[in-house]
Amino acid sequence: MAVLEGLEFGKSDFVLLDEVNIEQFMENLKLRFEKARIYTFIGEGVVSVNPYKQMDIYGKEDINAYRGRELYENPPHLYAVADAAYKAMKRRSKDTCIVVSGESGAGKTEASKYIMQYIAAITNPSQRAEVESVKNVLLKSNCVLEAFGNAKTNRNDNSSRFGKYMDINFNFNGDPTGGHINNYLLEKSRVVQQNGGERNFHSFYQLLRGGSDDMLKSLHLHNDPANYVYTRDGAVATTSYNDRYSHNTVLSALNVIGFSEEEIHSIYRILGTILILGNLQFETDRESVLVVGMEDVSHIAELTSTEPDNVTKSLLYRTVATGGGEVIEKGHSEKEACFGRDAFTKVLGWTHQYKTIYLSSNLTTTLGLHDRLCHINTCVCVSLLFSFEQFCINYCNEKLQQLFIQLILCQEQDEYKREGIIWQHMDYFNNQIIVDLVEQPHKGIISVLDEACLSVGKVTDTVCLESMDAKLGQHPTTPLARWVRTALYSVEGFLDKNKDPLFQDFKRLMFNSSNPVMKEMWPDGQLSITEVTKRPLTAATLFKNSIVALVEKLSCKEPYYVAYLGLLENVRVRRAGFAYRQAYTRFLQRYKMTCEYTWPNHLMGTDREAVEAIVTQHGLQDDVAYGHTKLFVRTPKSLFTLEQERAALIPVLVLFLQKVWRGAQARMRCRRMRAIFAIMGCYKRYKVKVHFWEVERRFANVCNMADYGKSVEWPTPPAALTQFHSITQKLHRRWRAWQIVKNIPPSDMGEIRAKVAALGALNGERKDWGCGRSWERDYLANVSHSHSTAIYVQYFHSVSKILFDRALLITDKHIYKLNPKKHVAYLFLLPQITGLSVTAGVDQMVALHTSSQDDVLLYIQRGELCPDQDRIGELVGTLIDHFTRSVATFRGCRVG
């Protein structure tokens, strides 16, 4: 049961229907289709409804969702069946088969392609080249099969006109290593005639519309399908099939599969031969029949690598052997010639497709079969016309349905026996009586058809029908009216289609071809006319033999179905006794939350005891049976009771799990953050230690260095030590300065302070400010200097311009101007000075700024002592040193 889908989508497994009848079955199928659920389980089989549109359910994510999962862990899907078949083959080394059946347009071709794509996607995880090559051949074979076996019908633009049985071989690692394809009941009549609105096989239109000019010229063809009798009606049919694109795809696929250039060319030469044969016309000249237009005969001879005379002779005459061994040639009438041409064309097309396109030998050679391999088989059966072909395919479906029910019954009986459950007899329709009606020796429909075909004289379809009525009119099928519906067939053409109408002359013609590919297709042509004594088997008998062989192959494999026939019978068989069964472990895992004794984990001795506790708590003990490893539930109602209880608890459990999980996540985040901070702290401490160790290593010997470590490069500090690093550098500079200053005599400290102050104010602003000379500062103490030569001052007061020779005297409290004539004159108090300004040039101009805004402009003359010495630095340094230590209103020195 596909338990992951809600009931709003209907029952995902028909076994769980409340009542098994056609009304509920179709109602459930319709509901699921309207909800875009095109797949529904019946036990281990799946019912597929063609949506006639592309659906986004076959991508890589979908493949991964179904890979390796149990059949009912996901919603119904082709991938679930394909994976179940693959796992059964791989785990138990048991051959499995997937039977895809349905009416025309039901989607069998697409279903088989999706199954192959899934198998290809889940195999060869190691990407071995030889296995990838096999997978490519298997996938590419699809487009070749469609080109030469599919056609547009009034119901389907890409309808398969044959049944196919595909064998895929795997090694013990589960990788595909080979395969082969058999086909059944190819619709030969379509080659020469199609119903209104339908087309011939795709390959003809692909060649005419997609072939290159050189290819068509070599085949003596034109690119218009309307020019040829066999494709004329289909040339105007509307189709979504892209012939030009498909032609290139088929050519590429043929190369990938392993066809040689000669084989590919031979394939298209046969297609050209068929098209030209269809345009041949005959006329009667007195008592003989002639071919109209010998040019076409020459083209046919060239394409088949035969002689033109032999082609003409095969078309107009039939060689027969008399009872006495005499060989005579019998001329055809115009009607017989046309009939023989069409028969040759149909068999030529069928042989061409069977031997070459359906890869009965080539694919096997290319893939290379191995000894003792496991298989997955895909058997696709199709519906054709409501005539002879429909009769044959319905017979095939009845055989498969018979096998289907028998295998299901066998599976059910085996499971009940394994689990110790008593088997109950079930009422179902056994279609053996219908199979016997068709295939019973000497009495069945096929025997009556063969007998009519072998009869001497003129036997018509009507005569054959009368014979059937006489022999089978009282067949005991009337009591089956409640099980089956009546099928009516038109017997027109039954005898002709059942016979092998191809004359031996055509077989000998093709066997004598100089083309080895064509010669190999006609082994019967090697027999001379006198050696051909046994009539060939009829089409119906050949088909019956092939179906019997197919059923024998399938009966020894574990079956999986994508089915459309006998669905109710299948449900009834699955529902017999118990509608649902599940292993104790999986049942417990799904429903343990519905019982207080099993949630979250039980403490009982076995899982069976825990399951019994669940069943008892819900009062379902009278509706179940306990097997050795599985629980069996009789009615769907009991299962739905458990499902409803589970569905009601799921939101509560989800909230609980969310709460627990979110708490766990929060705790994990907290522990992670704590760990991160701990690691960060340890790392930071480590980086700090490393930095300290590096600083210690670099500055270990600075006391003995001449520059006290000035030339030592500091290491880059970690971010946490940026401020500390700056302080440390400052401390080092102060220590270095102290190491230098501590050796200076106290008498020189005033000069040092003045130079440092001047350096801070003038460094980088004036090129020369007298740093290199000795600053005496107290010039009055030097008796060698006179007032007239010590300092020359020019100053301007207010707007008056007065030129005087003066000397400037600075004490700790006042500033005086010294006039040689008037001796000493008071200028102003020292605290009145708020700043001074000097120029950036080499002049000795100084501006003193006062608090009364009565500024004084001085020009200091270099004097006669040392004319090249700058006095500005000494004046600025002295004033700044004094004012920074004693006067708070001094704003410093500005250089401009």
Residue pairs with C-beta under 8 A, 6 or more apart in sequence:
1 12
1 13
1 15
1 16
1 41
1 72
1 580
1 639
2 12
2 13
2 41
2 72
2 74
2 75
2 76
3 12
3 72
3 590
3 643
4 73
4 74
4 75
5 12
5 37
5 75
8 35
9 31
9 32
9 35
9 37
10 28
10 29
10 31
10 32
10 35
10 37
10 40
11 17
11 28
11 40
11 636
12 32
12 37
12 40
12 41
12 75
12 76
13 40
13 41
13 42
13 43
13 72
13 76
14 25
14 28
14 40
14 41
14 42
14 47
14 567
14 570
14 571
15 41
15 42
15 43
15 571
15 574
15 575
15 579
15 580
15 636
16 579
16 580
16 636
16 639
16 640
17 24
17 25
17 28
17 571
17 636
18 24
18 636
18 637
20 568
20 571
20 572
20 575
21 568
22 568
25 567
25 568
25 571
28 40
29 40
29 47
29 49
32 38
32 40
32 49
33 49
33 51
36 51
36 55
37 75
37 76
38 48
38 49
38 50
38 51
38 55
39 46
39 47
39 48
39 49
39 75
39 76
39 77
39 78
40 46
40 47
40 76
41 47
41 71
41 72
41 76
41 80
42 561
42 563
42 567
42 570
42 571
42 574
43 408
43 570
43 574
44 71
44 81
44 84
44 560
44 561
45 81
45 560
45 561
45 562
45 563
45 570
46 76
46 77
46 78
46 80
46 81
46 561
46 562
46 563
47 562
47 563
47 564
47 567
48 78
48 102
48 106
48 107
48 111
48 562
48 564
49 107
50 105
50 106
50 107
50 110
57 77
58 79
58 114
58 117
60 121
62 77
62 79
63 79
63 118
63 121
63 122
65 74
65 79
66 74
66 77
66 79
66 80
66 82
66 83
66 118
67 83
67 122
68 83
68 87
68 122
69 80
69 83
70 84
70 586
71 80
71 81
71 83
71 84
72 80
74 80
78 111
78 114
78 115
78 118
78 562
79 114
79 118
81 98
81 115
81 560
81 561
81 562
82 98
82 114
82 115
82 118
82 119
83 118
83 122
84 560
85 96
85 97
85 98
85 376
85 558
85 560
86 96
86 119
86 122
86 174
86 376
88 94
88 96
88 558
89 95
89 96
89 170
89 174
89 374
89 375
89 376
90 170
90 174
90 374
93 172
93 374
94 374
94 557
94 558
95 374
95 375
95 376
95 377
95 556
95 557
95 558
96 374
96 375
96 376
96 377
96 557
96 558
96 559
96 560
97 375
97 376
97 377
97 378
97 379
97 553
97 554
97 557
97 558
97 559
97 560
98 115
98 376
98 377
98 378
98 379
98 559
98 560
98 561
98 562
99 379
99 381
99 400
99 404
99 554
99 559
99 560
99 561
99 562
99 563
100 108
100 111
100 112
100 115
100 378
100 379
100 380
100 381
100 561
100 562
101 108
101 380
101 381
101 397
101 400
101 561
101 562
101 563
101 564
101 565
102 108
102 381
102 382
102 383
102 562
102 563
102 564
103 383
103 564
104 153
104 155
104 156
104 159
104 382
104 383
104 384
105 153
105 155
105 156
105 159
106 564
108 160
108 380
108 381
108 382
108 562
109 146
109 150
109 158
109 159
109 160
109 380
111 562
112 142
112 166
112 378
112 380
113 142
115 378
116 138
116 139
116 142
116 166
116 168
116 378
117 139
119 168
119 176
119 376
120 135
120 138
120 139
120 176
123 131
123 135
123 170
123 174
123 175
123 176
124 131
124 132
124 135
124 175
124 176
128 175
131 175
131 176
131 177
134 176
134 177
134 178
134 179
134 367
135 176
136 256
137 256
137 257
137 258
137 363
137 366
137 367
138 168
138 176
138 179
140 252
140 253
140 256
140 257
141 181
141 253
141 257
141 359
141 363
143 246
143 249
143 250
143 253
144 250
144 253
144 254
144 257
144 357
144 359
145 160
145 164
145 181
145 357
145 358
146 158
146 160
146 202
147 201
147 202
147 203
147 206
147 246
147 250
147 357
148 201
148 202
148 203
148 352
148 353
148 357
148 358
149 160
149 161
149 162
149 164
149 183
149 186
149 201
149 353
149 357
149 358
150 158
150 159
150 160
150 161
150 201
150 202
151 159
151 161
151 187
151 190
151 194
151 198
151 199
151 200
151 201
151 202
151 234
152 158
152 159
152 198
152 199
152 202
152 234
152 237
152 239
152 241
153 159
153 195
153 198
154 195
154 197
154 198
157 239
157 240
157 241
158 202
158 241
159 382
160 380
160 382
161 186
161 187
161 190
161 201
161 382
161 384
162 183
162 184
162 185
162 186
162 187
162 382
163 183
163 184
163 185
163 379
163 380
163 381
163 382
163 393
163 396
164 181
164 182
164 183
164 184
164 358
164 378
164 379
164 380
165 181
165 182
165 183
165 184
165 377
165 378
165 379
165 380
165 550
165 553
166 179
166 180
166 181
166 182
166 377
166 378
166 379
166 380
167 179
167 180
167 181
167 182
167 375
167 377
168 176
168 178
168 179
168 375
168 376
168 377
168 378
169 176
169 177
169 178
169 179
169 367
169 369
169 370
169 373
169 374
169 375
170 176
170 177
170 373
170 374
170 375
170 376
171 177
171 370
171 373
172 374
177 367
177 368
177 369
177 370
177 373
178 364
178 367
178 368
178 369
178 370
178 373
179 363
179 364
179 367
180 359
180 360
180 363
180 364
180 367
180 369
181 358
181 359
181 360
181 363
182 358
182 360
182 546
182 550
183 353
183 354
183 358
183 360
184 381
184 396
184 543
184 546
184 547
184 550
185 384
185 389
185 392
185 393
185 396
185 543
186 350
186 353
186 354
187 384
187 385
187 389
188 346
188 347
188 349
188 350
189 346
189 389
189 497
190 198
190 200
190 201
191 200
191 201
191 230
191 274
191 345
191 346
191 349
191 350
192 230
192 278
192 342
192 345
192 346
194 200
194 233
194 234
195 385
196 233
197 237
198 233
198 234
198 237
199 205
199 231
199 233
199 234
199 237
199 239
200 230
200 231
200 234
201 349
202 241
202 243
202 246
203 250
203 271
203 357
204 225
204 228
204 230
204 231
204 271
204 274
204 275
205 225
205 231
205 234
205 235
205 241
205 243
206 243
206 244
206 246
206 247
206 250
207 215
207 216
207 219
207 221
207 247
207 268
207 271
207 272
208 216
208 221
208 222
208 223
208 224
208 225
208 228
208 231
208 243
208 275
209 223
209 225
209 243
209 244
209 247
210 243
210 244
210 245
210 246
210 247
210 248
211 219
211 221
211 223
211 247
211 268
213 223
215 268
216 222
216 223
219 268
219 269
219 271
219 272
219 303
220 272
220 276
220 299
220 302
220 303
221 272
221 275
221 276
224 235
225 231
225 232
225 234
225 235
226 232
226 235
226 236
227 279
228 275
228 276
228 278
228 279
229 278
229 279
230 274
230 275
230 278
230 345
231 275
251 264
254 264
254 267
255 264
257 359
257 362
257 363
257 366
258 362
258 363
258 365
258 366
259 267
259 362
262 517
263 356
263 362
263 517
266 356
266 515
266 517
266 518
267 352
267 356
267 357
269 303
269 304
269 515
269 518
270 303
270 304
270 348
270 349
270 352
270 518
271 352
272 299
272 303
273 300
273 303
273 304
273 348
274 345
274 348
274 349
274 352
276 296
276 299
276 300
276 303
277 300
277 341
277 344
277 345
277 348
278 345
279 296
280 291
280 292
280 293
280 296
280 297
280 315
280 341
281 291
281 292
281 293
282 289
282 290
282 291
282 292
282 315
282 316
282 334
282 337
282 338
283 289
283 290
283 292
283 334
284 290
284 333
284 334
288 316
288 331
289 316
289 331
289 332
289 333
289 334
289 337
290 316
291 297
291 312
291 315
291 316
294 308
294 312
297 308
297 311
297 312
297 315
298 308
300 306
300 311
301 307
301 308
301 310
301 311
304 311
304 509
304 510
304 513
304 515
304 518
305 513
305 514
305 515
305 518
306 509
306 510
306 512
306 513
306 514
310 509
310 512
311 509
313 505
314 344
314 503
314 505
314 506
314 508
314 509
315 332
315 337
315 340
315 341
316 331
316 332
316 337
317 329
317 330
317 331
317 332
317 505
318 329
318 330
318 331
318 332
318 340
318 503
318 505
319 327
319 328
319 329
319 330
319 503
319 504
319 505
319 529
320 327
320 328
320 329
320 330
320 529
321 327
321 328
321 529
321 530
321 532
322 328
325 530
327 529
327 530
332 340
339 501
340 501
340 503
340 506
343 501
343 502
343 503
344 502
344 503
344 506
347 502
347 506
348 506
348 510
351 521
351 522
352 521
354 360
355 361
355 520
355 521
356 362
356 517
356 521
359 366
375 557
377 553
377 554
377 557
379 400
379 550
379 554
381 393
381 396
381 397
381 400
382 393
383 390
383 393
383 394
384 390
384 392
384 393
386 489
386 490
387 489
387 490
387 492
387 493
387 494
387 497
388 493
388 494
388 497
388 498
388 539
388 540
389 497
390 489
391 445
391 489
391 494
392 539
392 540
392 543
394 487
395 435
395 438
395 439
395 543
395 544
395 547
396 543
396 547
397 565
398 431
398 434
398 435
398 438
399 435
399 547
399 548
399 550
399 551
400 551
400 554
400 565
401 431
401 565
401 566
401 569
402 430
402 431
402 432
402 435
403 551
403 554
403 555
403 559
404 559
404 561
404 563
404 565
404 566
404 570
405 428
405 430
405 431
405 566
405 569
405 570
405 573
406 555
407 555
407 559
408 570
408 573
408 574
409 573
412 423
412 573
412 574
412 576
413 423
415 581
416 422
416 423
416 577
417 423
418 627
418 628
419 581
419 627
419 628
419 629
419 630
419 632
420 627
420 628
421 577
421 578
421 625
421 627
421 632
423 577
424 576
424 577
426 572
426 573
426 576
426 577
427 572
428 569
428 572
428 573
429 480
429 483
429 484
429 566
429 569
431 484
431 566
433 476
433 477
433 480
434 477
434 480
434 484
436 444
437 444
437 445
437 472
437 475
437 477
438 444
438 445
438 446
438 544
439 446
439 544
439 548
440 447
441 447
443 471
443 472
445 468
445 472
446 540
446 541
446 544
448 464
448 467
448 468
448 471
448 472
449 464
449 494
449 495
449 498
449 538
449 540
450 498
450 538
450 540
450 541
451 467
452 459
452 463
452 464
452 467
452 495
453 459
453 495
453 498
453 499
453 538
454 535
459 495
460 495
461 491
461 492
461 493
461 494
461 495
462 491
464 491
464 494
464 495
465 491
477 484
497 539
498 538
498 539
498 540
499 538
499 539
500 535
500 536
500 537
500 538
500 539
504 524
504 525
504 527
504 529
504 532
507 522
507 524
507 525
508 525
509 525
510 518
510 519
510 521
510 522
510 525
511 519
511 522
511 523
511 524
511 525
511 526
512 519
512 525
513 519
513 522
537 545
563 570
577 632
577 634
578 625
578 632
578 633
578 634
579 633
579 634
579 635
579 636
579 639
580 632
580 633
580 636
580 639
581 627
581 630
581 631
581 632
581 633
582 590
582 630
582 631
583 629
583 630
583 631
584 606
584 607
584 608
584 610
584 611
584 629
584 630
584 631
585 607
587 611
587 614
587 631
588 598
588 602
588 607
588 610
588 611
588 614
590 646
591 614
591 642
591 645
591 646
592 598
592 599
592 600
592 601
592 602
592 610
592 614
593 599
593 600
593 646
593 649
593 653
594 614
594 617
594 618
594 642
594 645
594 646
594 649
595 610
595 613
595 614
595 617
595 618
596 617
597 604
597 610
597 613
597 617
598 610
598 613
598 614
602 609
602 610
602 613
604 610
604 613
608 626
611 626
611 631
612 621
612 626
614 642
615 621
615 624
615 631
618 641
618 642
618 645
620 633
620 638
620 641
620 642
623 633
623 634
623 635
623 637
623 638
624 631
624 632
624 633
624 634
624 638
625 631
625 632
625 634
626 632
633 639
684 718
684 720
687 718
687 720
688 718
688 720
688 721
691 715
691 717
691 718
691 721
694 715
695 714
695 715
695 728
698 712
698 713
698 714
698 715
699 709
699 712
699 732
702 708
702 709
702 712
705 711
705 712
707 736
708 735
708 736
708 739
708 740
709 732
709 736
710 736
714 725
714 729
717 724
717 725
741 752
744 752
750 777
750 881
751 774
751 775
751 777
753 877
753 881
754 775
754 777
754 874
754 877
754 878
754 880
754 881
755 771
755 775
755 873
755 877
756 877
756 881
757 876
757 877
757 880
757 881
757 884
758 769
758 771
758 873
758 874
758 876
758 877
758 880
759 771
759 877
760 880
761 876
761 877
761 880
761 892
761 893
761 895
762 769
762 838
762 872
762 873
762 876
762 893
762 895
765 840
765 895
766 838
766 840
766 841
766 870
766 872
766 873
766 895
767 842
768 842
768 870
769 870
769 872
769 873
769 876
770 869
770 870
770 871
770 872
770 873
770 874
771 873
773 866
773 869
775 874
775 877
775 878
776 782
777 874
777 878
779 785
779 790
779 791
780 809
785 865
787 807
787 818
787 820
788 805
788 807
788 820
789 863
789 864
789 865
790 807
790 863
791 806
791 807
791 808
791 860
791 861
791 863
791 871
792 805
792 806
792 807
792 859
792 860
792 861
792 863
793 804
793 805
793 806
793 807
793 808
793 817
793 858
793 859
793 860
793 861
794 803
794 804
794 806
794 857
794 858
794 859
795 804
795 806
795 817
795 856
795 857
795 858
795 859
796 802
796 857
797 854
797 856
804 819
805 820
806 817
806 818
806 819
807 817
807 818
807 819
807 820
808 815
808 816
808 817
808 818
808 858
808 860
809 815
809 816
809 817
809 818
809 824
810 816
810 830
810 878
810 879
811 830
812 830
812 882
812 886
813 829
813 830
814 826
814 827
814 828
814 829
814 830
815 827
815 828
815 829
815 830
815 833
815 848
816 824
816 825
816 826
816 827
817 825
817 827
818 824
818 825
819 825
827 856
828 850
830 882
830 887
831 887
831 889
832 850
832 851
832 852
833 848
833 849
833 850
833 879
833 883
833 887
833 890
834 849
834 850
834 851
834 889
834 890
834 891
835 848
835 849
835 890
835 891
835 892
835 893
835 894
836 846
836 847
836 848
836 849
836 876
836 879
836 893
836 894
837 846
837 847
837 849
837 893
837 894
837 895
837 896
838 845
838 846
838 847
838 872
838 876
838 893
838 894
838 895
838 896
839 845
839 895
839 896
840 895
840 896
842 870
843 859
844 859
844 860
844 861
844 862
844 870
844 871
844 872
845 857
845 858
845 859
846 857
846 858
846 859
846 860
846 872
846 875
846 876
847 855
847 856
847 857
847 858
848 855
848 856
848 857
848 858
849 855
849 891
850 856
851 889
860 871
860 872
860 875
862 868
862 869
862 870
862 871
863 871
876 893
879 890
879 893
880 890
880 892
880 893
883 890
884 890
